[in-house]
């Protein structure tokens, strides 16, 4: 007797198994992950070299606006990198790494942005009862509005959406599908969530254990959001609002260098971030179910599925 997945057909697959509509398997997954990693490093070299060539300071210690600009541009271009790898390695259109309907669901994204605002406000309230992360304490007066702050502000406002989206496309988009398509059932779902979350936390470089756990927990919840909503919109919304809030506060009454590269860490930050993330997950899941959000792909089988392994 055919399994439920077989009887449903490959056109009704969850987000993390969209690669089954094209070319998939261990070879394709390894080749794709390798291409994304190497491509990211090549992009970093090219962007930094280009900015440095036109006289923009890209010093990272202390952080300069040019360094933040370089980072945001690399992650923005990473969206195109994911599109290229998805097409060339897996023979799938870019839309399949966005959502199960093959495109960004703008109305759903706006709803998620609203929910992210609500839960961030809740997190700020909870954080008042716990010690702040060392180096990220907020001042009781506004920082002076210098040319440096102006440049940082423009970059944060204009490019943070692309930076947050780029990270989601890489970790919760491509990597989720690359690892999620390697096994069926709960094993595939676990691979789709845990492996990208671990890589996401490790990609931030040297960090204290509390900061690592905080980022790993964020990656896990963002990964679950992708699976239960069938797309990247909820993760992008949460990621974007988190970055806007943390960088905005750092620019206004803190230290942006410490906010982006925290040297220390405290377990006291976990209650507020977990409260925000888990409440956000619950609200997103509730509204997704009430609105009948698509969580599986629909439509005919793509021509590339003959490459299944």
C-alpha positions in Angstrom: 0.0 0.0 0.0 1.5 3.4 -0.9 2.4 5.8 1.9 0.4 9.0 2.6 3.1 11.0 1.0 3.2 8.8 -2.2 -0.6 8.9 -2.5 -0.6 12.7 -2.1 1.9 13.1 -4.9 5.1 15.1 -5.0 3.0 18.3 -5.8 1.9 18.4 -2.1 5.1 18.7 -0.3 6.1 20.7 2.8 8.5 23.6 2.5 11.5 21.6 3.6 10.9 19.0 0.9 10.5 21.2 -2.1 13.8 19.9 -3.6 12.0 16.7 -4.3 10.3 18.6 -7.1 13.6 19.0 -8.9 17.0 17.3 -8.5 17.7 16.1 -5.0 19.9 13.7 -3.1 23.1 13.6 -1.1 25.2 14.6 -4.1 23.1 17.6 -4.9 22.8 18.6 -1.3 26.6 18.5 -0.7 27.2 20.3 -4.0 24.6 23.0 -3.3 25.8 23.6 0.3 29.4 23.8 -0.9 28.4 26.3 -3.7 26.6 28.5 -1.2 29.4 28.5 1.3 32.1 29.2 -1.3 29.9 31.7 -3.1 29.4 33.6 0.2 33.1 33.9 0.8 33.7 35.0 -2.8 30.9 37.6 -2.4 32.6 38.9 0.8 36.0 39.3 -0.9 34.4 41.1 -3.9 32.2 43.4 -1.9 35.0 44.4 0.6 37.5 44.8 -2.3 35.0 47.0 -4.2 34.2 49.2 -1.2 37.9 49.5 -0.3 38.7 50.4 -3.9 36.4 53.4 -3.9 37.8 54.7 -0.6 35.2 53.4 1.9 36.7 52.3 5.2 35.7 48.7 6.0 37.5 48.4 9.3 35.6 46.1 11.7 37.4 46.9 15.0 36.0 49.4 15.8 33.1 48.9 13.5 32.8 51.5 10.8 29.7 52.2 8.6 31.6 50.8 5.7 32.0 47.5 7.5 28.3 47.3 8.2 27.6 48.3 4.6 29.8 45.5 3.4 28.1 42.9 5.6 24.6 43.9 4.6 25.5 43.9 0.9 27.0 40.5 1.1 23.8 39.1 2.6 21.7 40.9 0.1 23.7 39.4 -2.8 23.4 36.0 -1.0 19.7 36.0 -2.1 20.8 36.0 -5.7 23.4 33.3 -4.8 20.6 31.1 -3.4 18.5 31.7 -6.5 21.4 30.6 -8.7 22.2 27.4 -6.7 18.5 26.4 -6.6 18.2 26.8 -10.3 21.5 25.3 -11.4 21.9 22.5 -8.9 18.3 21.5 -8.2 16.7 22.7 -11.5 14.0 24.6 -9.5 12.7 28.2 -9.9 13.7 30.6 -7.2 10.1 30.8 -5.9 10.4 27.3 -4.4 12.9 28.6 -1.8 10.6 31.5 -0.9 7.3 29.6 -0.1 5.2 26.7 -1.1 3.2 28.9 -3.4 6.4 30.0 -5.3 6.4 33.6 -4.2 6.4 36.0 -1.2 3.0 36.2 0.4 3.0 39.9 1.0 -0.2 40.1 3.0 1.1 37.3 5.3 4.5 39.1 5.6 2.7 42.3 6.8 0.7 40.3 9.3 3.9 38.7 10.7 5.6 42.1 10.9 2.7 43.3 13.1 3.0 40.2 15.3 6.7 40.8 15.6 6.2 44.3 16.9 3.8 43.0 19.6 6.1 40.3 20.8 9.2 42.5 20.7 7.4 44.9 23.0 6.6 42.0 25.3 10.3 41.0 25.2 11.4 44.5 26.1 9.1 44.4 29.1 10.5 41.0 30.3 14.1 42.1 29.8 13.6 44.8 32.5 13.6 42.1 35.2 16.9 40.5 34.1 20.5 41.8 33.7 21.6 43.1 30.3 24.3 41.6 28.2 27.7 43.1 29.2 28.6 45.9 26.8 25.1 46.5 25.6 23.8 48.5 28.5 21.6 51.5 27.4 22.5 55.0 28.4 20.0 57.4 30.0 20.7 60.0 27.3 20.7 60.1 23.5 24.0 59.7 21.6 25.2 62.7 19.7 24.0 62.7 16.0 27.3 62.7 14.2 28.1 62.0 10.5 29.1 58.5 11.7 25.7 57.9 13.3 24.0 59.3 10.2 25.7 56.8 8.0 25.0 53.9 10.4 21.3 55.0 10.5 20.9 55.1 6.8 22.5 51.6 6.4 20.4 50.1 9.2 17.1 51.6 7.9 17.7 50.8 4.2 19.8 47.6 4.1 18.9 45.7 7.3 15.7 44.3 5.6 18.0 42.8 2.8 20.5 41.6 5.4 17.8 39.8 7.5 16.2 38.4 4.4 19.5 37.2 3.0 20.3 35.3 6.2 16.8 33.7 6.1 17.1 32.7 2.5 20.5 31.0 3.2 19.8 29.3 6.5 16.0 28.8 6.6 15.6 28.7 2.9 18.3 26.8 1.0 19.9 24.9 3.9 16.5 23.9 5.3 15.5 22.4 2.0 18.9 20.9 1.3 19.0 19.0 4.6 15.2 18.5 4.9 15.0 16.6 1.6 17.5 14.0 2.7 15.1 12.0 4.9 11.4 11.4 5.3 9.1 12.1 8.1 10.2 13.5 11.5 13.9 12.8 10.7 13.8 15.0 7.7 12.0 17.7 9.6 14.5 17.5 12.4 17.4 17.8 10.0 15.7 20.8 8.3 15.4 22.6 11.6 18.4 21.6 13.7 21.3 21.6 11.2 20.6 25.1 9.8 20.1 26.5 13.3 23.4 25.1 14.4 25.2 26.5 11.3 23.4 29.8 11.8 24.8 30.1 15.4 28.3 29.0 14.4 28.4 31.4 11.5 28.5 34.3 13.9 32.1 33.4 14.9 33.6 33.5 18.3 31.0 34.1 21.0 30.3 33.3 24.6 28.1 30.2 25.4 25.0 32.3 26.4 25.2 34.2 23.2 25.6 31.0 21.2 22.7 29.4 22.9 20.6 32.5 22.3 21.3 32.4 18.6 20.9 28.7 18.3 17.5 29.0 20.0 16.5 31.7 17.6 17.5 29.5 14.7 15.5 26.6 16.0 12.3 28.7 16.4 12.8 30.3 13.0 13.2 26.9 11.5 10.0 25.7 13.0 8.3 28.8 11.7 9.3 27.9 8.2 7.9 24.4 8.5 4.6 25.4 10.1 3.9 28.3 7.7 5.3 26.9 4.5 7.6 29.9 3.7 10.2 32.4 4.9 7.9 35.3 5.6 7.5 34.8 9.4 11.2 34.2 9.9 12.1 37.3 7.9 9.7 39.4 9.9 11.0 38.3 13.2 14.6 38.6 12.1 14.1 42.0 10.7 12.3 43.5 13.7 14.9 42.0 16.1 17.7 43.6 14.1 16.0 46.9 13.7 15.2 47.1 17.5 18.7 46.0 18.7 20.6 48.2 16.2 18.2 51.2 16.6 18.6 51.1 20.4 22.4 50.8 20.1 22.5 53.8 17.8 20.3 55.9 19.9 21.4 55.1 23.5 24.0 52.4 23.3 27.0 51.1 21.4 26.5 49.6 18.0 29.9 47.9 18.0 29.0 46.0 21.2 25.5 45.2 19.8 26.8 43.5 16.7 29.9 41.9 18.2 29.1 41.2 21.9 32.2 40.2 23.8 30.4 38.7 26.8 27.1 37.3 27.6 24.6 36.5 30.3 22.0 33.9 30.7 19.7 36.7 31.8 19.0 37.6 28.2 17.4 34.2 27.4 14.1 34.6 29.2 13.2 37.8 27.2 14.3 36.4 23.9 12.6 33.0 24.4 9.5 34.7 25.6 9.4 36.8 22.5 10.2 34.0 20.1 7.8 31.4 21.6 4.9 33.8 21.9 5.5 34.9 18.3 5.6 31.3 17.2 2.3 30.6 19.0 0.6 33.7 17.5 1.9 32.9 14.0 0.7 29.3 14.2 -2.7 30.3 15.5 -3.3 32.9 12.8 -1.9 30.7 10.1 -4.4 28.0 11.0 -7.3 30.4 11.3 -6.6 32.0 7.9 -6.0 28.7 6.1 -2.4 29.6 5.1 -0.9 27.3 2.5 1.7 25.1 4.1 2.2 22.6 1.2 2.9 23.1 -2.4 0.1 22.9 -4.9 -0.1 22.5 -8.6 1.5 20.1 -11.2 4.7 18.2 -10.8 7.7 20.1 -12.2 9.6 18.7 -15.1 12.8 18.4 -13.1 11.5 15.7 -10.8 12.9 13.0 -13.0 16.2 13.6 -11.3 15.0 12.2 -7.9 17.4 9.9 -6.1 
